[in-house]
């Protein structure tokens, strides 16, 4: 899919292509639900739990006008610290 408003991390694309389970995680806990740095710590813990159970985590967010499926470390940091 070539869509300038949608960005999917390669790891997630690969998992979907190969029929592996992907778990969508919402990003509100990072941006509004908890204070920094607990928010980013919790997000990473949730990612770890998903991975431990054999799935690929895909945190969903809208950043800079793009729907992002899966977030990089810099995306997480941006969401966690932006006001």
HTML snippet that shows the backbone in 3Dmol.js (N, CA, C, O; Angstrom):
<script src="https://3Dmol.org/build/3Dmol-min.js"></script>
<div id="view" style="width:600px;height:400px;position:relative"></div>
<script>
const pdb = `
ATOM      1  N   UNK A   1       0.839  -1.169   0.000  1.00  0.00           N
ATOM      2  CA  UNK A   1       0.000   0.000   0.000  1.00  0.00           C
ATOM      3  C   UNK A   1       0.889   1.238   0.000  1.00  0.00           C
ATOM      4  O   UNK A   1       1.770   1.361   0.851  1.00  0.00           O
ATOM      5  N   UNK A   2       0.679   2.133  -0.913  1.00  0.00           N
ATOM      6  CA  UNK A   2       1.438   3.371  -0.987  1.00  0.00           C
ATOM      7  C   UNK A   2       0.512   4.515  -0.612  1.00  0.00           C
ATOM      8  O   UNK A   2      -0.221   5.031  -1.455  1.00  0.00           O
ATOM      9  N   UNK A   3       0.547   4.906   0.639  1.00  0.00           N
ATOM     10  CA  UNK A   3      -0.323   5.952   1.134  1.00  0.00           C
ATOM     11  C   UNK A   3       0.512   6.929   1.943  1.00  0.00           C
ATOM     12  O   UNK A   3       1.142   6.538   2.925  1.00  0.00           O
ATOM     13  N   UNK A   4       0.525   8.191   1.546  1.00  0.00           N
ATOM     14  CA  UNK A   4       1.359   9.177   2.224  1.00  0.00           C
ATOM     15  C   UNK A   4       0.851   9.514   3.625  1.00  0.00           C
ATOM     16  O   UNK A   4       1.544  10.196   4.380  1.00  0.00           O
ATOM     17  N   UNK A   5      -0.336   9.051   3.983  1.00  0.00           N
ATOM     18  CA  UNK A   5      -0.889   9.322   5.308  1.00  0.00           C
ATOM     19  C   UNK A   5      -0.799   8.128   6.249  1.00  0.00           C
ATOM     20  O   UNK A   5      -1.261   8.200   7.388  1.00  0.00           O
ATOM     21  N   UNK A   6      -0.217   7.045   5.789  1.00  0.00           N
ATOM     22  CA  UNK A   6      -0.110   5.831   6.592  1.00  0.00           C
ATOM     23  C   UNK A   6       1.327   5.336   6.583  1.00  0.00           C
ATOM     24  O   UNK A   6       1.944   5.201   5.526  1.00  0.00           O
ATOM     25  N   UNK A   7       1.851   5.070   7.768  1.00  0.00           N
ATOM     26  CA  UNK A   7       3.216   4.545   7.892  1.00  0.00           C
ATOM     27  C   UNK A   7       3.186   3.323   8.805  1.00  0.00           C
ATOM     28  O   UNK A   7       2.799   3.412   9.970  1.00  0.00           O
ATOM     29  N   UNK A   8       3.598   2.186   8.259  1.00  0.00           N
ATOM     30  CA  UNK A   8       3.625   0.932   9.013  1.00  0.00           C
ATOM     31  C   UNK A   8       5.080   0.489   9.140  1.00  0.00           C
ATOM     32  O   UNK A   8       5.795   0.379   8.144  1.00  0.00           O
ATOM     33  N   UNK A   9       5.506   0.239  10.374  1.00  0.00           N
ATOM     34  CA  UNK A   9       6.886  -0.208  10.576  1.00  0.00           C
ATOM     35  C   UNK A   9       7.141  -1.510   9.817  1.00  0.00           C
ATOM     36  O   UNK A   9       6.254  -2.360   9.733  1.00  0.00           O
ATOM     37  N   UNK A  10       8.343  -1.672   9.264  1.00  0.00           N
ATOM     38  CA  UNK A  10       8.677  -2.892   8.514  1.00  0.00           C
ATOM     39  C   UNK A  10       8.430  -4.179   9.299  1.00  0.00           C
ATOM     40  O   UNK A  10       7.957  -5.162   8.729  1.00  0.00           O
ATOM     41  N   UNK A  11       8.741  -4.190  10.588  1.00  0.00           N
ATOM     42  CA  UNK A  11       8.523  -5.394  11.400  1.00  0.00           C
ATOM     43  C   UNK A  11       7.047  -5.797  11.393  1.00  0.00           C
ATOM     44  O   UNK A  11       6.725  -6.984  11.347  1.00  0.00           O
ATOM     45  N   UNK A  12       6.173  -4.829  11.437  1.00  0.00           N
ATOM     46  CA  UNK A  12       4.736  -5.112  11.453  1.00  0.00           C
ATOM     47  C   UNK A  12       4.266  -5.562  10.079  1.00  0.00           C
ATOM     48  O   UNK A  12       3.461  -6.486   9.968  1.00  0.00           O
ATOM     49  N   UNK A  13       4.763  -4.914   9.036  1.00  0.00           N
ATOM     50  CA  UNK A  13       4.424  -5.346   7.671  1.00  0.00           C
ATOM     51  C   UNK A  13       4.823  -6.801   7.464  1.00  0.00           C
ATOM     52  O   UNK A  13       4.061  -7.595   6.912  1.00  0.00           O
ATOM     53  N   UNK A  14       6.030  -7.139   7.915  1.00  0.00           N
ATOM     54  CA  UNK A  14       6.535  -8.505   7.751  1.00  0.00           C
ATOM     55  C   UNK A  14       5.666  -9.500   8.525  1.00  0.00           C
ATOM     56  O   UNK A  14       5.336 -10.570   8.013  1.00  0.00           O
ATOM     57  N   UNK A  15       5.301  -9.148   9.746  1.00  0.00           N
ATOM     58  CA  UNK A  15       4.457 -10.040  10.544  1.00  0.00           C
ATOM     59  C   UNK A  15       3.115 -10.271   9.860  1.00  0.00           C
ATOM     60  O   UNK A  15       2.634 -11.403   9.800  1.00  0.00           O
ATOM     61  N   UNK A  16       2.512  -9.212   9.349  1.00  0.00           N
ATOM     62  CA  UNK A  16       1.221  -9.345   8.671  1.00  0.00           C
ATOM     63  C   UNK A  16       1.346 -10.181   7.402  1.00  0.00           C
ATOM     64  O   UNK A  16       0.480 -11.003   7.104  1.00  0.00           O
ATOM     65  N   UNK A  17       2.428  -9.966   6.660  1.00  0.00           N
ATOM     66  CA  UNK A  17       2.655 -10.719   5.428  1.00  0.00           C
ATOM     67  C   UNK A  17       2.783 -12.210   5.702  1.00  0.00           C
ATOM     68  O   UNK A  17       2.319 -13.037   4.916  1.00  0.00           O
ATOM     69  N   UNK A  18       3.420 -12.551   6.832  1.00  0.00           N
ATOM     70  CA  UNK A  18       3.665 -13.955   7.163  1.00  0.00           C
ATOM     71  C   UNK A  18       2.601 -14.550   8.088  1.00  0.00           C
ATOM     72  O   UNK A  18       2.773 -15.658   8.597  1.00  0.00           O
ATOM     73  N   UNK A  19       1.516 -13.831   8.306  1.00  0.00           N
ATOM     74  CA  UNK A  19       0.416 -14.363   9.108  1.00  0.00           C
ATOM     75  C   UNK A  19       0.697 -14.472  10.592  1.00  0.00           C
ATOM     76  O   UNK A  19       0.035 -15.233  11.298  1.00  0.00           O
ATOM     77  N   UNK A  20       1.680 -13.714  11.072  1.00  0.00           N
ATOM     78  CA  UNK A  20       1.983 -13.732  12.502  1.00  0.00           C
ATOM     79  C   UNK A  20       1.017 -12.795  13.236  1.00  0.00           C
ATOM     80  O   UNK A  20       0.517 -11.833  12.654  1.00  0.00           O
ATOM     81  N   UNK A  21       0.760 -13.080  14.512  1.00  0.00           N
ATOM     82  CA  UNK A  21      -0.165 -12.225  15.253  1.00  0.00           C
ATOM     83  C   UNK A  21       0.426 -10.846  15.536  1.00  0.00           C
ATOM     84  O   UNK A  21       1.603 -10.707  15.868  1.00  0.00           O
ATOM     85  N   UNK A  22      -0.416  -9.848  15.396  1.00  0.00           N
ATOM     86  CA  UNK A  22      -0.057  -8.461  15.684  1.00  0.00           C
ATOM     87  C   UNK A  22      -1.102  -7.924  16.657  1.00  0.00           C
ATOM     88  O   UNK A  22      -2.303  -8.099  16.448  1.00  0.00           O
ATOM     89  N   UNK A  23      -0.639  -7.271  17.720  1.00  0.00           N
ATOM     90  CA  UNK A  23      -1.547  -6.701  18.713  1.00  0.00           C
ATOM     91  C   UNK A  23      -1.455  -5.181  18.644  1.00  0.00           C
ATOM     92  O   UNK A  23      -0.388  -4.604  18.853  1.00  0.00           O
ATOM     93  N   UNK A  24      -2.580  -4.541  18.350  1.00  0.00           N
ATOM     94  CA  UNK A  24      -2.634  -3.078  18.308  1.00  0.00           C
ATOM     95  C   UNK A  24      -2.748  -2.541  19.734  1.00  0.00           C
ATOM     96  O   UNK A  24      -3.566  -3.005  20.528  1.00  0.00           O
ATOM     97  N   UNK A  25      -1.914  -1.559  20.034  1.00  0.00           N
ATOM     98  CA  UNK A  25      -1.931  -0.897  21.341  1.00  0.00           C
ATOM     99  C   UNK A  25      -2.194   0.588  21.110  1.00  0.00           C
ATOM    100  O   UNK A  25      -1.564   1.205  20.250  1.00  0.00           O
ATOM    101  N   UNK A  26      -3.109   1.157  21.866  1.00  0.00           N
ATOM    102  CA  UNK A  26      -3.389   2.577  21.678  1.00  0.00           C
ATOM    103  C   UNK A  26      -2.333   3.415  22.394  1.00  0.00           C
ATOM    104  O   UNK A  26      -1.678   2.943  23.323  1.00  0.00           O
ATOM    105  N   UNK A  27      -2.176   4.647  21.958  1.00  0.00           N
ATOM    106  CA  UNK A  27      -1.085   5.485  22.457  1.00  0.00           C
ATOM    107  C   UNK A  27      -1.508   6.497  23.518  1.00  0.00           C
ATOM    108  O   UNK A  27      -0.672   7.276  23.978  1.00  0.00           O
ATOM    109  N   UNK A  28      -2.768   6.511  23.917  1.00  0.00           N
ATOM    110  CA  UNK A  28      -3.237   7.509  24.880  1.00  0.00           C
ATOM    111  C   UNK A  28      -2.494   7.423  26.205  1.00  0.00           C
ATOM    112  O   UNK A  28      -2.221   8.450  26.826  1.00  0.00           O
ATOM    113  N   UNK A  29      -2.165   6.218  26.645  1.00  0.00           N
ATOM    114  CA  UNK A  29      -1.438   6.071  27.907  1.00  0.00           C
ATOM    115  C   UNK A  29      -0.092   6.795  27.848  1.00  0.00           C
ATOM    116  O   UNK A  29       0.397   7.281  28.867  1.00  0.00           O
ATOM    117  N   UNK A  30       0.501   6.867  26.667  1.00  0.00           N
ATOM    118  CA  UNK A  30       1.798   7.523  26.499  1.00  0.00           C
ATOM    119  C   UNK A  30       1.624   9.039  26.488  1.00  0.00           C
ATOM    120  O   UNK A  30       2.357   9.758  27.167  1.00  0.00           O
ATOM    121  N   UNK A  31       0.659   9.517  25.722  1.00  0.00           N
ATOM    122  CA  UNK A  31       0.527  10.959  25.512  1.00  0.00           C
ATOM    123  C   UNK A  31      -0.296  11.677  26.580  1.00  0.00           C
ATOM    124  O   UNK A  31      -0.026  12.842  26.873  1.00  0.00           O
ATOM    125  N   UNK A  32      -1.287  11.015  27.166  1.00  0.00           N
ATOM    126  CA  UNK A  32      -2.176  11.700  28.104  1.00  0.00           C
ATOM    127  C   UNK A  32      -2.440  10.948  29.403  1.00  0.00           C
ATOM    128  O   UNK A  32      -2.881  11.549  30.382  1.00  0.00           O
ATOM    129  N   UNK A  33      -2.180   9.663  29.426  1.00  0.00           N
ATOM    130  CA  UNK A  33      -2.613   8.848  30.554  1.00  0.00           C
ATOM    131  C   UNK A  33      -1.705   8.838  31.766  1.00  0.00           C
ATOM    132  O   UNK A  33      -2.180   8.682  32.891  1.00  0.00           O
ATOM    133  N   UNK A  34      -0.410   9.001  31.559  1.00  0.00           N
ATOM    134  CA  UNK A  34       0.538   8.886  32.662  1.00  0.00           C
ATOM    135  C   UNK A  34       1.620   9.949  32.517  1.00  0.00           C
ATOM    136  O   UNK A  34       1.878  10.429  31.413  1.00  0.00           O
ATOM    137  N   UNK A  35       2.256  10.320  33.636  1.00  0.00           N
ATOM    138  CA  UNK A  35       3.357  11.286  33.555  1.00  0.00           C
ATOM    139  C   UNK A  35       4.637  10.626  33.037  1.00  0.00           C
ATOM    140  O   UNK A  35       4.811   9.411  33.136  1.00  0.00           O
ATOM    141  N   UNK A  36       5.523  11.449  32.487  1.00  0.00           N
ATOM    142  CA  UNK A  36       6.837  11.005  32.038  1.00  0.00           C
ATOM    143  C   UNK A  36       7.704  10.821  33.277  1.00  0.00           C
ATOM    144  O   UNK A  36       7.609  11.664  34.169  1.00  0.00           O
ATOM    145  N   UNK A  37       8.512   9.831  33.406  1.00  0.00           N
ATOM    146  CA  UNK A  37       8.887   8.797  32.463  1.00  0.00           C
ATOM    147  C   UNK A  37       8.094   7.493  32.627  1.00  0.00           C
ATOM    148  O   UNK A  37       8.352   6.513  31.928  1.00  0.00           O
ATOM    149  N   UNK A  38       7.118   7.488  33.564  1.00  0.00           N
ATOM    150  CA  UNK A  38       6.335   6.265  33.772  1.00  0.00           C
ATOM    151  C   UNK A  38       5.596   5.851  32.505  1.00  0.00           C
ATOM    152  O   UNK A  38       5.417   4.660  32.247  1.00  0.00           O
ATOM    153  N   UNK A  39       5.167   6.836  31.713  1.00  0.00           N
ATOM    154  CA  UNK A  39       4.411   6.525  30.496  1.00  0.00           C
ATOM    155  C   UNK A  39       5.235   5.706  29.503  1.00  0.00           C
ATOM    156  O   UNK A  39       4.751   4.710  28.965  1.00  0.00           O
ATOM    157  N   UNK A  40       6.456   6.116  29.265  1.00  0.00           N
ATOM    158  CA  UNK A  40       7.289   5.401  28.293  1.00  0.00           C
ATOM    159  C   UNK A  40       7.719   4.040  28.857  1.00  0.00           C
ATOM    160  O   UNK A  40       7.821   3.059  28.120  1.00  0.00           O
ATOM    161  N   UNK A  41       7.967   3.995  30.163  1.00  0.00           N
ATOM    162  CA  UNK A  41       8.324   2.717  30.803  1.00  0.00           C
ATOM    163  C   UNK A  41       7.172   1.722  30.669  1.00  0.00           C
ATOM    164  O   UNK A  41       7.390   0.559  30.330  1.00  0.00           O
ATOM    165  N   UNK A  42       5.965   2.172  30.930  1.00  0.00           N
ATOM    166  CA  UNK A  42       4.790   1.303  30.826  1.00  0.00           C
ATOM    167  C   UNK A  42       4.569   0.839  29.394  1.00  0.00           C
ATOM    168  O   UNK A  42       4.260  -0.329  29.160  1.00  0.00           O
ATOM    169  N   UNK A  43       4.728   1.748  28.435  1.00  0.00           N
ATOM    170  CA  UNK A  43       4.559   1.385  27.022  1.00  0.00           C
ATOM    171  C   UNK A  43       5.551   0.293  26.625  1.00  0.00           C
ATOM    172  O   UNK A  43       5.189  -0.649  25.921  1.00  0.00           O
ATOM    173  N   UNK A  44       6.789   0.417  27.071  1.00  0.00           N
ATOM    174  CA  UNK A  44       7.803  -0.591  26.738  1.00  0.00           C
ATOM    175  C   UNK A  44       7.521  -1.917  27.444  1.00  0.00           C
ATOM    176  O   UNK A  44       7.778  -2.986  26.888  1.00  0.00           O
ATOM    177  N   UNK A  45       6.995  -1.849  28.664  1.00  0.00           N
ATOM    178  CA  UNK A  45       6.619  -3.081  29.369  1.00  0.00           C
ATOM    179  C   UNK A  45       5.492  -3.802  28.630  1.00  0.00           C
ATOM    180  O   UNK A  45       5.519  -5.025  28.491  1.00  0.00           O
ATOM    181  N   UNK A  46       4.507  -3.045  28.158  1.00  0.00           N
ATOM    182  CA  UNK A  46       3.407  -3.651  27.396  1.00  0.00           C
ATOM    183  C   UNK A  46       3.923  -4.299  26.119  1.00  0.00           C
ATOM    184  O   UNK A  46       3.501  -5.399  25.762  1.00  0.00           O
ATOM    185  N   UNK A  47       4.838  -3.618  25.429  1.00  0.00           N
ATOM    186  CA  UNK A  47       5.453  -4.207  24.231  1.00  0.00           C
ATOM    187  C   UNK A  47       6.104  -5.546  24.574  1.00  0.00           C
ATOM    188  O   UNK A  47       5.959  -6.526  23.844  1.00  0.00           O
ATOM    189  N   UNK A  48       6.822  -5.570  25.695  1.00  0.00           N
ATOM    190  CA  UNK A  48       7.495  -6.792  26.116  1.00  0.00           C
ATOM    191  C   UNK A  48       6.524  -7.926  26.404  1.00  0.00           C
ATOM    192  O   UNK A  48       6.781  -9.074  26.042  1.00  0.00           O
ATOM    193  N   UNK A  49       5.415  -7.610  27.051  1.00  0.00           N
ATOM    194  CA  UNK A  49       4.400  -8.627  27.356  1.00  0.00           C
ATOM    195  C   UNK A  49       3.825  -9.211  26.071  1.00  0.00           C
ATOM    196  O   UNK A  49       3.648 -10.424  25.957  1.00  0.00           O
ATOM    197  N   UNK A  50       3.535  -8.343  25.107  1.00  0.00           N
ATOM    198  CA  UNK A  50       3.005  -8.815  23.821  1.00  0.00           C
ATOM    199  C   UNK A  50       4.016  -9.751  23.163  1.00  0.00           C
ATOM    200  O   UNK A  50       3.647 -10.825  22.687  1.00  0.00           O
ATOM    201  N   UNK A  51       5.291  -9.350  23.133  1.00  0.00           N
ATOM    202  CA  UNK A  51       6.337 -10.170  22.508  1.00  0.00           C
ATOM    203  C   UNK A  51       6.506 -11.513  23.230  1.00  0.00           C
ATOM    204  O   UNK A  51       6.659 -12.553  22.589  1.00  0.00           O
ATOM    205  N   UNK A  52       6.478 -11.482  24.576  1.00  0.00           N
ATOM    206  CA  UNK A  52       6.610 -12.719  25.358  1.00  0.00           C
ATOM    207  C   UNK A  52       5.515 -13.723  25.020  1.00  0.00           C
ATOM    208  O   UNK A  52       5.691 -14.929  25.195  1.00  0.00           O
ATOM    209  N   UNK A  53       4.401 -13.224  24.543  1.00  0.00           N
ATOM    210  CA  UNK A  53       3.267 -14.088  24.217  1.00  0.00           C
ATOM    211  C   UNK A  53       3.166 -14.388  22.732  1.00  0.00           C
ATOM    212  O   UNK A  53       2.129 -14.846  22.252  1.00  0.00           O
ATOM    213  N   UNK A  54       4.260 -14.126  21.995  1.00  0.00           N
ATOM    214  CA  UNK A  54       4.357 -14.559  20.608  1.00  0.00           C
ATOM    215  C   UNK A  54       3.756 -13.652  19.560  1.00  0.00           C
ATOM    216  O   UNK A  54       3.560 -14.074  18.420  1.00  0.00           O
ATOM    217  N   UNK A  55       3.458 -12.414  19.918  1.00  0.00           N
ATOM    218  CA  UNK A  55       2.883 -11.479  18.945  1.00  0.00           C
ATOM    219  C   UNK A  55       3.798 -10.269  18.774  1.00  0.00           C
ATOM    220  O   UNK A  55       4.733 -10.059  19.547  1.00  0.00           O
ATOM    221  N   UNK A  56       3.508  -9.492  17.756  1.00  0.00           N
ATOM    222  CA  UNK A  56       4.260  -8.268  17.480  1.00  0.00           C
ATOM    223  C   UNK A  56       3.406  -7.083  17.936  1.00  0.00           C
ATOM    224  O   UNK A  56       2.263  -6.944  17.499  1.00  0.00           O
ATOM    225  N   UNK A  57       3.952  -6.221  18.817  1.00  0.00           N
ATOM    226  CA  UNK A  57       3.186  -5.060  19.259  1.00  0.00           C
ATOM    227  C   UNK A  57       3.161  -3.975  18.184  1.00  0.00           C
ATOM    228  O   UNK A  57       4.151  -3.747  17.489  1.00  0.00           O
ATOM    229  N   UNK A  58       2.021  -3.317  18.061  1.00  0.00           N
ATOM    230  CA  UNK A  58       1.862  -2.242  17.077  1.00  0.00           C
ATOM    231  C   UNK A  58       1.130  -1.082  17.741  1.00  0.00           C
ATOM    232  O   UNK A  58      -0.095  -0.983  17.669  1.00  0.00           O
ATOM    233  N   UNK A  59       1.895  -0.209  18.385  1.00  0.00           N
ATOM    234  CA  UNK A  59       1.275   0.958  19.004  1.00  0.00           C
ATOM    235  C   UNK A  59       0.832   1.908  17.902  1.00  0.00           C
ATOM    236  O   UNK A  59       1.585   2.181  16.967  1.00  0.00           O
ATOM    237  N   UNK A  60      -0.381   2.406  18.016  1.00  0.00           N
ATOM    238  CA  UNK A  60      -1.003   3.234  16.991  1.00  0.00           C
ATOM    239  C   UNK A  60      -1.019   4.688  17.459  1.00  0.00           C
ATOM    240  O   UNK A  60      -1.376   4.973  18.603  1.00  0.00           O
ATOM    241  N   UNK A  61      -0.632   5.606  16.570  1.00  0.00           N
ATOM    242  CA  UNK A  61      -0.670   7.035  16.894  1.00  0.00           C
ATOM    243  C   UNK A  61      -0.760   7.851  15.612  1.00  0.00           C
ATOM    244  O   UNK A  61      -0.433   7.370  14.527  1.00  0.00           O
ATOM    245  N   UNK A  62      -1.201   9.074  15.755  1.00  0.00           N
ATOM    246  CA  UNK A  62      -1.150  10.029  14.648  1.00  0.00           C
ATOM    247  C   UNK A  62      -0.074  11.041  15.000  1.00  0.00           C
ATOM    248  O   UNK A  62      -0.180  11.753  15.998  1.00  0.00           O
ATOM    249  N   UNK A  63       0.961  11.098  14.177  1.00  0.00           N
ATOM    250  CA  UNK A  63       2.082  12.018  14.378  1.00  0.00           C
ATOM    251  C   UNK A  63       2.341  12.786  13.094  1.00  0.00           C
ATOM    252  O   UNK A  63       2.462  12.195  12.021  1.00  0.00           O
ATOM    253  N   UNK A  64       2.424  14.082  13.206  1.00  0.00           N
ATOM    254  CA  UNK A  64       2.717  14.931  12.050  1.00  0.00           C
ATOM    255  C   UNK A  64       1.793  14.639  10.869  1.00  0.00           C
ATOM    256  O   UNK A  64       2.229  14.624   9.718  1.00  0.00           O
ATOM    257  N   UNK A  65       0.516  14.407  11.165  1.00  0.00           N
ATOM    258  CA  UNK A  65      -0.467  14.177  10.115  1.00  0.00           C
ATOM    259  C   UNK A  65      -0.456  12.792   9.503  1.00  0.00           C
ATOM    260  O   UNK A  65      -1.147  12.548   8.514  1.00  0.00           O
ATOM    261  N   UNK A  66       0.319  11.878  10.076  1.00  0.00           N
ATOM    262  CA  UNK A  66       0.383  10.503   9.559  1.00  0.00           C
ATOM    263  C   UNK A  66      -0.131   9.523  10.599  1.00  0.00           C
ATOM    264  O   UNK A  66       0.151   9.645  11.791  1.00  0.00           O
ATOM    265  N   UNK A  67      -0.893   8.547  10.119  1.00  0.00           N
ATOM    266  CA  UNK A  67      -1.317   7.432  10.960  1.00  0.00           C
ATOM    267  C   UNK A  67      -0.149   6.460  11.013  1.00  0.00           C
ATOM    268  O   UNK A  67       0.276   5.925   9.989  1.00  0.00           O
ATOM    269  N   UNK A  68       0.365   6.236  12.219  1.00  0.00           N
ATOM    270  CA  UNK A  68       1.524   5.358  12.373  1.00  0.00           C
ATOM    271  C   UNK A  68       1.089   4.065  13.057  1.00  0.00           C
ATOM    272  O   UNK A  68       0.430   4.077  14.097  1.00  0.00           O
ATOM    273  N   UNK A  69       1.473   2.971  12.451  1.00  0.00           N
ATOM    274  CA  UNK A  69       1.211   1.647  13.009  1.00  0.00           C
ATOM    275  C   UNK A  69       2.568   1.097  13.419  1.00  0.00           C
ATOM    276  O   UNK A  69       3.356   0.651  12.585  1.00  0.00           O
ATOM    277  N   UNK A  70       2.820   1.138  14.714  1.00  0.00           N
ATOM    278  CA  UNK A  70       4.145   0.827  15.231  1.00  0.00           C
ATOM    279  C   UNK A  70       4.923   2.119  15.379  1.00  0.00           C
ATOM    280  O   UNK A  70       4.935   2.955  14.475  1.00  0.00           O
ATOM    281  N   UNK A  71       5.565   2.277  16.511  1.00  0.00           N
ATOM    282  CA  UNK A  71       6.304   3.506  16.786  1.00  0.00           C
ATOM    283  C   UNK A  71       7.776   3.210  17.030  1.00  0.00           C
ATOM    284  O   UNK A  71       8.130   2.217  17.665  1.00  0.00           O
ATOM    285  N   UNK A  72       8.617   4.084  16.516  1.00  0.00           N
ATOM    286  CA  UNK A  72      10.052   3.996  16.780  1.00  0.00           C
ATOM    287  C   UNK A  72      10.311   4.520  18.193  1.00  0.00           C
ATOM    288  O   UNK A  72       9.418   5.090  18.820  1.00  0.00           O
ATOM    289  N   UNK A  73      11.521   4.328  18.686  1.00  0.00           N
ATOM    290  CA  UNK A  73      11.880   4.862  19.997  1.00  0.00           C
ATOM    291  C   UNK A  73      11.747   6.382  20.019  1.00  0.00           C
ATOM    292  O   UNK A  73      11.306   6.949  21.018  1.00  0.00           O
ATOM    293  N   UNK A  74      12.124   7.042  18.930  1.00  0.00           N
ATOM    294  CA  UNK A  74      12.008   8.505  18.889  1.00  0.00           C
ATOM    295  C   UNK A  74      10.542   8.945  18.861  1.00  0.00           C
ATOM    296  O   UNK A  74      10.197   9.977  19.437  1.00  0.00           O
ATOM    297  N   UNK A  75       9.674   8.168  18.194  1.00  0.00           N
ATOM    298  CA  UNK A  75       8.238   8.464  18.217  1.00  0.00           C
ATOM    299  C   UNK A  75       7.693   8.350  19.643  1.00  0.00           C
ATOM    300  O   UNK A  75       6.944   9.214  20.099  1.00  0.00           O
ATOM    301  N   UNK A  76       8.074   7.280  20.337  1.00  0.00           N
ATOM    302  CA  UNK A  76       7.630   7.086  21.723  1.00  0.00           C
ATOM    303  C   UNK A  76       8.085   8.238  22.611  1.00  0.00           C
ATOM    304  O   UNK A  76       7.311   8.763  23.412  1.00  0.00           O
ATOM    305  N   UNK A  77       9.337   8.622  22.460  1.00  0.00           N
ATOM    306  CA  UNK A  77       9.888   9.716  23.260  1.00  0.00           C
ATOM    307  C   UNK A  77       9.138  11.018  22.982  1.00  0.00           C
ATOM    308  O   UNK A  77       8.822  11.767  23.907  1.00  0.00           O
ATOM    309  N   UNK A  78       8.857  11.284  21.709  1.00  0.00           N
ATOM    310  CA  UNK A  78       8.113  12.486  21.327  1.00  0.00           C
ATOM    311  C   UNK A  78       6.734  12.496  21.987  1.00  0.00           C
ATOM    312  O   UNK A  78       6.339  13.492  22.593  1.00  0.00           O
ATOM    313  N   UNK A  79       6.008  11.395  21.868  1.00  0.00           N
ATOM    314  CA  UNK A  79       4.673  11.316  22.477  1.00  0.00           C
ATOM    315  C   UNK A  79       4.745  11.437  23.996  1.00  0.00           C
ATOM    316  O   UNK A  79       3.896  12.083  24.611  1.00  0.00           O
ATOM    317  N   UNK A  80       5.738  10.828  24.589  1.00  0.00           N
ATOM    318  CA  UNK A  80       5.853  10.790  26.045  1.00  0.00           C
ATOM    319  C   UNK A  80       6.189  12.146  26.646  1.00  0.00           C
ATOM    320  O   UNK A  80       5.842  12.417  27.795  1.00  0.00           O
ATOM    321  N   UNK A  81       6.858  12.997  25.884  1.00  0.00           N
ATOM    322  CA  UNK A  81       7.332  14.263  26.447  1.00  0.00           C
ATOM    323  C   UNK A  81       6.632  15.494  25.888  1.00  0.00           C
ATOM    324  O   UNK A  81       6.832  16.591  26.409  1.00  0.00           O
ATOM    325  N   UNK A  82       5.830  15.351  24.860  1.00  0.00           N
ATOM    326  CA  UNK A  82       5.144  16.503  24.266  1.00  0.00           C
ATOM    327  C   UNK A  82       3.985  16.943  25.145  1.00  0.00           C
ATOM    328  O   UNK A  82       3.319  16.130  25.786  1.00  0.00           O
ATOM    329  N   UNK A  83       3.771  18.220  25.156  1.00  0.00           N
ATOM    330  CA  UNK A  83       2.653  18.793  25.934  1.00  0.00           C
ATOM    331  C   UNK A  83       1.535  19.188  25.020  1.00  0.00           C
ATOM    332  O   UNK A  83       0.509  19.688  25.481  1.00  0.00           O
TER     333      UNK A  83
END
`;
const viewer = $3Dmol.createViewer("view");
viewer.addModel(pdb, "pdb");
viewer.setStyle({}, {cartoon: {color: "spectrum"}});
viewer.zoomTo();
viewer.render();
</script>
